[in-house]
Amino acid sequence: MKDDIVPRRCFGPEIWLAGVAMHLALLAGLKYAPSAISASGEPMEFQRIMYFHVPSAWVAFLAFFVTFVASIAVLVKRSMWWDSIATASAEIGILFCTMALISGSIWGKAAWNLWWAWDPRLTTTFILWLVYASYVILRMSTPSGERSARFGAVYATIGFVSVPLTYVSVKLGAGMHPKSAGLEPKMLHALLFCIGAFTVLYFAFLRARFRLEQLRRAIQ
Amino acid sequence: MNQWAYVMSAYILIGTMISIYGIGLRSRFRRAQKAMPGREDEADE
């Protein structure tokens, strides 16, 4: 068998790039970015959670979008290669969506003195998490094959509706979740850097998880 | 609770989740590699 079909290493060199980028992201969020100041002039250090919360949510959306595109490719091309991408990306999306929910909950406790509120954005994000957690459990519990891949692809294509719904939910109704506001240049730089670092980490994980899927399929 | 405690809790939790997922991924890969017929001797570096 060719090595590109049966991979020999889990992580590629990009994991080192991701590791360095994540450490720099930590510095950007904790040191480089200035403290946010409230209307009364008080520093709001808890806003630094945003530098890891927003990138986690962004990567979750990206991962579910990749699953959606790969699922359409499965239905059109009937390719198991794309099914491996869809499965791998959904699993990583769940990880980042969980991180966004947990960091958001900690932010909520600091800002609103509430761990959770049934706000439109929080509720739709939780539904999004349930949709893709079901997808991952479904794929893990069914034997891999073309039939399972097609069924999973149909589910993921329909389930993707929850992604734009979550994205626009902040604009629906009078929710508590903060709407995107203008940031100071240094804060914006730090946020954009963190988004970049998380995106590099996503692709490093996606490649490794894809390799694992290829290996599993080679065994079967 | 100190504001920095919330920030550090969030960062540490996220860092821990990322690390656990990465280690788990590597471990799953190695297990799958060992299950591969004829490749038992080739461990992941």
Interface residues (C-beta under 8 A of the other chain):
Chain A: V6 R8 R9 C10 F11 I15 M22 L26 G29 L30 P43 M44 E45 F46 R48 I49 F52 H53 S56 L95 T98 M99 I102 S103 I106 W107 K109 A110 L201 F205 A208 R209 R211 L212 L215 R216 A218 I219
Chain B: M1 Q3 W4 Y6 V7 S9 A10 Y11 L13 I14 G15 M17 I18 Y21 G22 L25 R26 R28 F29 R30 A32 Q33 A35 M36 P37 R39 E42 D44 E45
